[in-house]
Amino acid sequence: MIESHYFKFTNSVVVAPLLAILAIWTVFLFELRLHTNFNEFGIYPRTFQGLRGIVLSPFVHGSVEHLYNNTIPLAILTAALFYFYRNSALKVLVLGILASGLITWAIGRPSYHIGASGAIYLLASFIFFKGIFTRYYRLIALSLVVVFIYGGLLWYIFPIKDGISWEGHLGGFLTGLVLALLVRSKMPSPKKYAWENEDYNEEDDPFLRHFDEDGNFVESKDMDPDSETGSVKITYHYRKGTGEQEME
């Protein structure tokens, strides 16, 4: 099938989510092992030192609950990105994390912003909007699935709860939207039927010749080769040595 050339299961569909999950859990286990935290490696807005958090903050989490809440969405959305948009997945992930982190650094409150939730909003936003913009039925279906599962995340791009970096969420959401508009992804061409061609002639269509001008079905000679004679075709099959015959 043509679609299999564009949508197929590759090693990256498994490897990319596993690497992402392994990275954030490894960093957290190091924090536990060293009895410390790496919050200072998060994004601290509008400071030179805080710029390093643009790259490092997605790997740092404040608690097991924070880490667990980000693990499953990150794995699912990363796998979906590399399955449906494998040609542009790495570009979206790298540029998206950098751009969303920069937005957080520019607009964030004076506090350390940590966690992979910005990347999750980036992925959810890109997958949703890209599916809508492509108008390809499988990707639109994927967009609807994302809305059904993660639609509730939309509320957290607003400052409705203390202790949550809504700035990081907003940065990821806006970056995903922009990348969905700008990043080109190869899509299978929609199937084109004969009647959609400019040189299509109804009189040459063998199916339409079975209908008259009023749309009534008319049995043609092409459908019944023996219609002129009205005869019934009988075929005999003889079995050797039995003297019997069969008739169909």
VOPAGU-2260 file (C-alpha; in pm, 1 decimal, decimal comma):
REM VOPAGU-2260
SITE   aa  ch    i         X         Y         Z
SITE  MET   A    0       0,0       0,0       0,0
SITE  ILE   A    1     108,2     358,1     -63,1
SITE  GLU   A    2      47,5     451,7     301,6
SITE  SER   A    3     296,4     192,2     424,8
SITE  HIS   A    4     572,4     394,3     258,0
SITE  TYR   A    5     488,5     690,6     481,4
SITE  PHE   A    6     351,9     527,6     796,6
SITE  LYS   A    7     551,2     227,6     909,6
SITE  PHE   A    8     689,9      86,9    1229,5
SITE  THR   A    9    1063,0     157,8    1257,0
SITE  ASN   A   10    1318,3     125,4    1534,5
SITE  SER   A   11    1287,4     495,8    1614,6
SITE  VAL   A   12     922,4     448,4    1718,2
SITE  VAL   A   13    1047,2     236,7    2008,9
SITE  VAL   A   14    1395,6     375,0    2066,2
SITE  ALA   A   15    1302,5     746,0    2085,5
SITE  PRO   A   16    1038,2     708,7    2361,4
SITE  LEU   A   17    1260,2     467,0    2555,8
SITE  LEU   A   18    1554,8     707,2    2544,7
SITE  ALA   A   19    1334,6     994,7    2658,0
SITE  ILE   A   20    1192,8     799,2    2951,1
SITE  LEU   A   21    1530,1     652,3    3043,7
SITE  ALA   A   22    1685,8     999,3    3046,2
SITE  ILE   A   23    1436,2    1162,6    3282,3
SITE  TRP   A   24    1427,0     864,5    3519,4
SITE  THR   A   25    1806,3     835,3    3527,6
SITE  VAL   A   26    1843,5    1201,0    3623,5
SITE  PHE   A   27    1586,8    1160,4    3900,7
SITE  LEU   A   28    1759,2     847,7    4035,7
SITE  PHE   A   29    2088,5    1039,4    4042,9
SITE  GLU   A   30    1918,2    1305,3    4253,9
SITE  LEU   A   31    1801,2    1041,6    4499,1
SITE  ARG   A   32    2139,9     873,2    4504,1
SITE  LEU   A   33    2325,1    1197,8    4569,7
SITE  HIS   A   34    2059,7    1328,4    4814,0
SITE  THR   A   35    2028,2    1651,0    4619,9
SITE  ASN   A   36    1816,6    1810,3    4349,7
SITE  PHE   A   37    1902,5    1964,4    4017,9
SITE  ASN   A   38    1641,1    2238,1    4025,6
SITE  GLU   A   39    1906,6    2501,3    3965,6
SITE  PHE   A   40    1950,5    2350,7    3619,5
SITE  GLY   A   41    1598,3    2454,2    3531,3
SITE  ILE   A   42    1498,3    2765,5    3337,3
SITE  TYR   A   43    1534,2    3078,9    3545,2
SITE  PRO   A   44    1372,8    3354,0    3335,1
SITE  ARG   A   45    1570,8    3648,6    3205,6
SITE  THR   A   46    1904,3    3547,1    3355,4
SITE  PHE   A   47    2213,2    3437,6    3167,4
SITE  GLN   A   48    2257,5    3130,5    3385,1
SITE  GLY   A   49    1893,5    3041,2    3338,2
SITE  LEU   A   50    1952,3    2990,1    2965,7
SITE  ARG   A   51    2108,4    2649,4    3029,6
SITE  GLY   A   52    1772,2    2534,6    3153,9
SITE  ILE   A   53    1633,7    2556,9    2799,7
SITE  VAL   A   54    1822,8    2235,9    2725,2
SITE  LEU   A   55    1847,7    2079,6    3072,0
SITE  SER   A   56    1510,6    2155,4    3234,6
SITE  PRO   A   57    1311,3    1878,0    3055,6
SITE  PHE   A   58    1524,9    1618,9    3237,0
SITE  VAL   A   59    1471,0    1760,2    3586,1
SITE  HIS   A   60    1163,3    1679,1    3797,7
SITE  GLY   A   61    1067,2    1782,6    4146,4
SITE  SER   A   62     901,6    1462,9    4271,9
SITE  VAL   A   63     806,4    1108,4    4183,2
SITE  GLU   A   64     450,7    1225,7    4112,2
SITE  HIS   A   65     577,4    1496,6    3879,1
SITE  LEU   A   66     798,5    1244,5    3700,8
SITE  TYR   A   67     525,1     980,8    3674,6
SITE  ASN   A   68     268,8    1227,2    3538,2
SITE  ASN   A   69     507,8    1318,1    3255,9
SITE  THR   A   70     633,0     968,2    3174,8
SITE  ILE   A   71     331,9     811,9    3002,0
SITE  PRO   A   72     227,0    1114,7    2790,9
SITE  LEU   A   73     588,4    1170,4    2685,9
SITE  ALA   A   74     625,8     808,1    2575,6
SITE  ILE   A   75     295,3     795,0    2385,4
SITE  LEU   A   76     332,4    1129,0    2208,4
SITE  THR   A   77     696,7    1072,3    2117,0
SITE  ALA   A   78     609,5     733,8    1965,8
SITE  ALA   A   79     322,8     891,2    1769,7
SITE  LEU   A   80     551,5    1167,3    1641,5
SITE  PHE   A   81     815,9     924,5    1514,6
SITE  TYR   A   82     557,1     690,6    1361,8
SITE  PHE   A   83     347,0     942,2    1169,4
SITE  TYR   A   84     608,3    1214,1    1108,4
SITE  ARG   A   85     934,9    1023,5    1109,7
SITE  ASN   A   86    1095,0    1243,1     840,4
SITE  SER   A   87    1057,4    1557,2    1049,6
SITE  ALA   A   88    1026,0    1413,9    1403,0
SITE  LEU   A   89    1379,0    1492,1    1521,0
SITE  LYS   A   90    1361,0    1845,0    1379,9
SITE  VAL   A   91    1031,6    1908,0    1557,4
SITE  LEU   A   92    1162,4    1770,3    1885,7
SITE  VAL   A   93    1490,5    1964,9    1888,9
SITE  LEU   A   94    1360,2    2295,9    1754,3
SITE  GLY   A   95    1047,4    2266,3    1964,7
SITE  ILE   A   96    1230,8    2215,7    2293,3
SITE  LEU   A   97    1466,2    2506,2    2220,2
SITE  ALA   A   98    1190,9    2745,0    2109,7
SITE  SER   A   99     946,4    2658,1    2388,7
SITE  GLY   A  100    1225,9    2685,9    2645,4
SITE  LEU   A  101    1320,4    3027,4    2511,7
SITE  ILE   A  102     959,1    3144,3    2540,9
SITE  THR   A  103     949,9    3021,9    2899,9
SITE  TRP   A  104    1277,2    3204,9    2970,9
SITE  ALA   A  105    1133,0    3523,9    2822,8
SITE  ILE   A  106     790,1    3531,4    2989,7
SITE  GLY   A  107     827,3    3313,7    3298,5
SITE  ARG   A  108     798,0    3413,5    3660,1
SITE  PRO   A  109    1124,2    3449,5    3859,9
SITE  SER   A  110    1148,4    3086,1    3964,1
SITE  TYR   A  111    1307,9    2764,9    3840,8
SITE  HIS   A  112    1094,2    2605,2    3568,9
SITE  ILE   A  113    1159,6    2231,3    3543,1
SITE  GLY   A  114    1005,1    1918,1    3390,2
SITE  ALA   A  115     919,2    1764,9    3054,6
SITE  SER   A  116     566,3    1903,2    3050,3
SITE  GLY   A  117     668,7    2175,9    2805,9
SITE  ALA   A  118     783,4    1906,3    2563,5
SITE  ILE   A  119     454,5    1721,6    2615,3
SITE  TYR   A  120     254,9    2032,1    2524,3
SITE  LEU   A  121     482,7    2080,1    2225,4
SITE  LEU   A  122     415,2    1726,1    2098,5
SITE  ALA   A  123      41,1    1733,8    2166,8
SITE  SER   A  124       4,6    2071,1    1995,1
SITE  PHE   A  125     211,3    1975,8    1690,4
SITE  ILE   A  126      37,2    1640,0    1638,8
SITE  PHE   A  127    -307,4    1794,3    1676,0
SITE  PHE   A  128    -260,2    2096,0    1449,3
SITE  LYS   A  129     -50,3    1913,8    1190,4
SITE  GLY   A  130    -321,2    1651,8    1146,9
SITE  ILE   A  131    -582,4    1921,5    1095,3
SITE  PHE   A  132    -367,8    2118,6     851,2
SITE  THR   A  133    -279,4    1814,8     636,3
SITE  ARG   A  134    -649,4    1718,4     607,8
SITE  TYR   A  135    -539,0    1356,8     570,8
SITE  TYR   A  136    -793,7    1123,0     728,3
SITE  ARG   A  137    -552,5     912,1     934,0
SITE  LEU   A  138    -381,2    1217,2    1078,7
SITE  ILE   A  139    -712,9    1386,7    1149,9
SITE  ALA   A  140    -813,9    1073,8    1339,5
SITE  LEU   A  141    -488,1    1097,3    1534,6
SITE  SER   A  142    -565,4    1460,9    1615,4
SITE  LEU   A  143    -905,1    1361,2    1752,2
SITE  VAL   A  144    -744,0    1092,2    1967,7
SITE  VAL   A  145    -501,6    1349,2    2108,4
SITE  VAL   A  146    -790,1    1582,2    2191,1
SITE  PHE   A  147    -986,2    1299,8    2352,8
SITE  ILE   A  148    -697,7    1185,9    2573,4
SITE  TYR   A  149    -511,5    1509,8    2641,3
SITE  GLY   A  150    -771,6    1777,8    2576,6
SITE  GLY   A  151    -781,5    1858,5    2948,0
SITE  LEU   A  152    -422,5    1980,0    2930,3
SITE  LEU   A  153    -540,1    2293,6    2753,2
SITE  TRP   A  154    -649,5    2451,8    3080,5
SITE  TYR   A  155    -295,9    2444,7    3215,6
SITE  ILE   A  156    -161,7    2692,1    2962,3
SITE  PHE   A  157    -332,6    2950,0    3185,6
SITE  PRO   A  158    -228,7    3048,0    3541,5
SITE  ILE   A  159    -500,6    2850,7    3718,9
SITE  LYS   A  160    -286,2    2662,4    3972,5
SITE  ASP   A  161      12,7    2761,9    4179,9
SITE  GLY   A  162     330,3    2560,9    4150,0
SITE  ILE   A  163     272,5    2473,7    3782,7
SITE  SER   A  164     475,8    2635,0    3506,0
SITE  TRP   A  165     191,4    2749,4    3287,1
SITE  GLU   A  166     450,0    2956,9    3099,0
SITE  GLY   A  167     629,5    2636,6    2993,6
SITE  HIS   A  168     300,1    2482,2    2889,5
SITE  LEU   A  169     205,3    2789,4    2688,7
SITE  GLY   A  170     548,5    2799,4    2526,3
SITE  GLY   A  171     519,5    2434,5    2422,0
SITE  PHE   A  172     166,0    2481,8    2291,8
SITE  LEU   A  173     251,3    2788,0    2081,6
SITE  THR   A  174     570,8    2630,9    1949,4
SITE  GLY   A  175     383,1    2317,5    1842,5
SITE  LEU   A  176     131,4    2530,5    1653,9
SITE  VAL   A  177     402,7    2728,9    1473,4
SITE  LEU   A  178     598,8    2416,1    1379,9
SITE  ALA   A  179     281,3    2252,8    1249,3
SITE  LEU   A  180     248,8    2547,4    1011,9
SITE  LEU   A  181     613,2    2567,6     907,0
SITE  VAL   A  182     753,3    2214,5     906,8
SITE  ARG   A  183     681,1    2020,1     590,4
SITE  SER   A  184     609,0    1649,8     617,2
SITE  LYS   A  185     570,8    1402,4     333,2
SITE  MET   A  186     215,9    1274,9     306,7
SITE  PRO   A  187      66,1    1007,9      79,3
SITE  SER   A  188    -126,9    1151,0    -213,4
SITE  PRO   A  189    -502,4    1101,5    -179,7
SITE  LYS   A  190    -649,0     839,1    -409,3
SITE  LYS   A  191    -783,7     996,7    -726,4
SITE  TYR   A  192   -1076,6     834,0    -904,1
SITE  ALA   A  193   -1133,4     831,7   -1279,8
SITE  TRP   A  194   -1420,6    1079,7   -1264,3
SITE  GLU   A  195   -1195,1    1335,2   -1092,9
SITE  ASN   A  196    -968,3    1363,5   -1395,6
SITE  GLU   A  197   -1017,5    1661,0   -1627,5
SITE  ASP   A  198   -1037,4    1442,6   -1939,4
SITE  TYR   A  199   -1304,5    1217,0   -1792,0
SITE  ASN   A  200   -1579,5    1124,6   -2040,7
SITE  GLU   A  201   -1900,3     972,5   -1906,8
SITE  GLU   A  202   -1976,1     801,6   -2238,2
SITE  ASP   A  203   -1656,8     596,6   -2208,4
SITE  ASP   A  204   -1741,0     473,5   -1861,6
SITE  PRO   A  205   -1866,5     110,3   -1889,7
SITE  PHE   A  206   -2059,4     142,6   -1563,8
SITE  LEU   A  207   -2250,3     457,4   -1657,7
SITE  ARG   A  208   -2351,1     302,1   -1992,3
SITE  HIS   A  209   -2587,7      78,9   -1795,0
SITE  PHE   A  210   -2807,1     381,6   -1710,8
SITE  ASP   A  211   -3033,0     583,8   -1936,8
SITE  GLU   A  212   -3078,6     962,3   -1932,5
SITE  ASP   A  213   -3333,8     936,5   -1650,1
SITE  GLY   A  214   -3100,0     731,6   -1433,9
SITE  ASN   A  215   -3283,7     402,4   -1485,4
SITE  PHE   A  216   -3077,8      86,1   -1498,7
SITE  VAL   A  217   -3061,1     -70,3   -1842,9
SITE  GLU   A  218   -2921,9    -417,0   -1895,9
SITE  SER   A  219   -2670,4    -404,0   -2175,6
SITE  LYS   A  220   -2545,8    -669,9   -2408,2
SITE  ASP   A  221   -2206,5    -655,9   -2245,5
SITE  MET   A  222   -2353,4    -799,9   -1930,1
SITE  ASP   A  223   -2521,2   -1098,1   -2098,6
SITE  PRO   A  224   -2351,8   -1239,7   -2409,8
SITE  ASP   A  225   -2647,4   -1470,4   -2482,9
SITE  SER   A  226   -2914,3   -1202,0   -2452,0
SITE  GLU   A  227   -2976,3   -1189,4   -2828,1
SITE  THR   A  228   -3071,0   -1555,0   -2857,1
SITE  GLY   A  229   -3225,3   -1594,6   -2517,0
SITE  SER   A  230   -3075,5   -1942,8   -2506,3
SITE  VAL   A  231   -2961,8   -2129,7   -2198,8
SITE  LYS   A  232   -2609,3   -2263,3   -2203,3
SITE  ILE   A  233   -2576,0   -2623,7   -2092,3
SITE  THR   A  234   -2238,3   -2779,0   -2026,9
SITE  TYR   A  235   -2193,0   -3156,6   -2001,3
SITE  HIS   A  236   -1914,8   -3321,7   -1810,9
SITE  TYR   A  237   -1854,8   -3689,5   -1871,6
SITE  ARG   A  238   -1680,4   -3923,7   -1633,2
SITE  LYS   A  239   -1479,2   -4194,5   -1795,3
SITE  GLY   A  240   -1581,7   -4551,6   -1719,7
SITE  THR   A  241   -1901,9   -4466,9   -1535,1
SITE  GLY   A  242   -2138,8   -4393,2   -1819,2
SITE  GLU   A  243   -2282,7   -4119,3   -1604,7
SITE  GLN   A  244   -2309,4   -3756,7   -1691,7
SITE  GLU   A  245   -2348,4   -3438,4   -1500,3
SITE  MET   A  246   -2535,4   -3133,8   -1611,9
SITE  GLU   A  247   -2492,0   -2776,1   -1496,7
